[in-house]
Amino acid sequence: MAQDPTCVFCRIVSGQIPSARLIETDSAIAFLDINPIAPGHTLLVPREHAATMADASPALISAAAAELPRLTRAILAATGAKGLNIIQNNGREAGQLVDHVHFHLVPRSAEDAIRIHWSQGKYQGTAMEEMRSRIVQNLSGGG
């Protein structure tokens, strides 16, 4: 299993750095975030190192993501929260601070101060079809 000795999450996975672990499987671990957005904020981390989703194998992601429903149920029950965000950031521009693919599970309530604002745009003219075509081309290995 690939590890990066300079990666803080790889060091948590290996036990070099202590953590408040919630789940440990052959493919992933989950632990409480030490800087939580809300009480119960959890990180789900694959045991194998991949910097971003684009660097990860489908098997790595599917094995880790398989724990999301069970973790969600447990966090909601433990915190009494009525909602939960699952957030996965890729790259600094998207807010990723640790270069090891991971999922944030953040319990939410109507009264919390967390706000996610989506500034929505619109495609003009043929821009949507052009973007669709470029993505499909890259899905089929053309780029």
C-alpha positions as CSV (number, residue, x, y, z in Angstrom):
1,M,0.0,0.0,0.0
2,A,1.6,3.3,-1.1
3,Q,2.3,5.8,1.6
4,D,4.0,9.2,1.6
5,P,6.2,9.7,4.7
6,T,5.8,13.4,4.5
7,C,2.0,13.3,4.4
8,V,0.2,14.0,7.7
9,F,-2.7,11.7,6.8
10,C,-0.3,8.9,5.9
11,R,1.3,9.4,9.3
12,I,-2.1,9.3,11.0
13,V,-3.0,6.1,9.1
14,S,0.3,4.5,10.2
15,G,-0.2,5.5,13.8
16,Q,2.8,7.9,13.9
17,I,0.4,10.7,14.8
18,P,-2.5,10.0,17.2
19,S,-6.1,10.5,16.2
20,A,-9.6,10.0,17.6
21,R,-10.4,7.1,15.3
22,L,-14.0,6.1,14.6
23,I,-13.6,3.5,11.9
24,E,-10.7,1.4,10.7
25,T,-11.0,-0.9,7.7
26,D,-8.5,-2.5,5.4
27,S,-8.9,0.4,3.0
28,A,-9.8,3.5,5.1
29,I,-9.9,5.1,8.5
30,A,-12.2,7.8,9.8
31,F,-11.3,10.1,12.7
32,L,-12.5,13.4,14.2
33,D,-11.0,16.5,12.7
34,I,-8.8,18.3,15.2
35,N,-10.1,21.7,13.8
36,P,-13.8,20.9,13.5
37,I,-16.2,23.2,11.7
38,A,-18.9,21.6,13.9
39,P,-18.8,19.1,16.7
40,G,-18.6,15.6,15.1
41,H,-16.7,16.9,12.0
42,T,-15.1,13.7,10.7
43,L,-12.5,12.9,8.1
44,L,-12.6,9.7,6.0
45,V,-9.2,8.9,4.6
46,P,-8.1,6.0,2.3
47,R,-5.2,4.1,3.8
48,E,-3.4,4.3,0.5
49,H,-1.9,7.7,-0.5
50,A,-3.3,9.6,-3.5
51,A,-2.9,13.3,-3.5
52,T,-6.3,14.1,-5.2
53,M,-9.3,12.3,-6.6
54,A,-7.7,12.6,-10.1
55,D,-4.7,10.6,-8.8
56,A,-6.8,7.9,-7.1
57,S,-7.9,4.6,-8.5
58,P,-11.6,3.8,-8.7
59,A,-11.0,0.9,-6.3
60,L,-9.4,3.2,-3.7
61,I,-12.2,5.6,-3.8
62,S,-15.0,3.0,-3.8
63,A,-13.6,1.2,-0.9
64,A,-13.3,4.3,1.2
65,A,-16.6,5.8,0.1
66,A,-18.4,2.6,1.0
67,E,-18.1,3.8,4.6
68,L,-19.9,7.1,4.0
69,P,-23.5,5.8,4.7
70,R,-22.6,4.1,8.0
71,L,-20.5,7.1,9.2
72,T,-23.3,9.5,8.2
73,R,-25.9,7.6,10.3
74,A,-23.6,7.4,13.3
75,I,-22.6,11.1,13.2
76,L,-26.2,12.2,12.8
77,A,-27.3,10.0,15.7
78,A,-24.4,11.1,17.9
79,T,-24.7,14.8,17.3
80,G,-28.5,15.1,16.9
81,A,-27.8,17.1,13.7
82,K,-30.6,17.1,11.1
83,G,-28.3,17.4,8.1
84,L,-24.7,16.6,7.1
85,N,-22.4,17.9,4.3
86,I,-20.0,15.5,2.7
87,I,-17.2,17.6,1.1
88,Q,-14.3,16.4,-1.0
89,N,-11.8,19.1,-2.1
90,N,-9.2,18.7,-4.9
91,G,-6.3,21.2,-5.2
92,R,-5.6,24.4,-3.3
93,E,-8.0,26.4,-5.5
94,A,-10.8,24.1,-4.2
95,G,-9.7,24.4,-0.6
96,Q,-7.7,21.2,-0.2
97,L,-5.1,21.7,2.6
98,V,-3.7,18.2,2.9
99,D,-2.5,16.5,-0.3
100,H,-4.1,13.1,0.5
101,V,-7.6,12.5,-0.9
102,H,-10.2,12.6,1.9
103,F,-13.8,13.3,2.7
104,H,-15.1,15.8,5.3
105,L,-18.4,14.8,7.0
106,V,-19.8,17.9,8.7
107,P,-22.9,17.7,10.8
108,R,-25.3,20.6,10.2
109,S,-28.3,22.2,12.0
110,A,-30.6,25.1,11.0
111,E,-29.0,27.3,13.7
112,D,-25.3,26.8,12.8
113,A,-23.2,29.6,11.4
114,I,-21.9,27.5,8.4
115,R,-22.9,29.0,5.1
116,I,-22.0,27.6,1.6
117,H,-22.8,30.2,-1.0
118,W,-22.9,29.0,-4.6
119,S,-22.5,31.9,-7.0
120,Q,-24.4,30.5,-10.0
121,G,-23.6,31.4,-13.6
122,K,-25.2,30.7,-17.0
123,Y,-23.8,29.2,-20.2
124,Q,-24.2,31.6,-23.1
125,G,-24.9,30.5,-26.7
126,T,-23.2,27.2,-27.5
127,A,-20.9,27.2,-24.5
128,M,-22.7,24.4,-22.7
129,E,-22.5,22.1,-25.7
130,E,-18.8,23.0,-26.2
131,M,-18.0,22.2,-22.6
132,R,-20.0,18.9,-22.7
133,S,-18.1,17.9,-25.8
134,R,-14.7,18.7,-24.3
135,I,-15.5,16.7,-21.1
136,V,-16.8,13.7,-23.1
137,Q,-13.7,13.8,-25.3
138,N,-11.5,13.6,-22.2
139,L,-13.7,10.8,-20.6
140,S,-12.9,8.7,-23.7
141,G,-9.2,9.3,-23.4
142,G,-8.8,12.0,-25.9
143,G,-7.0,14.4,-23.6
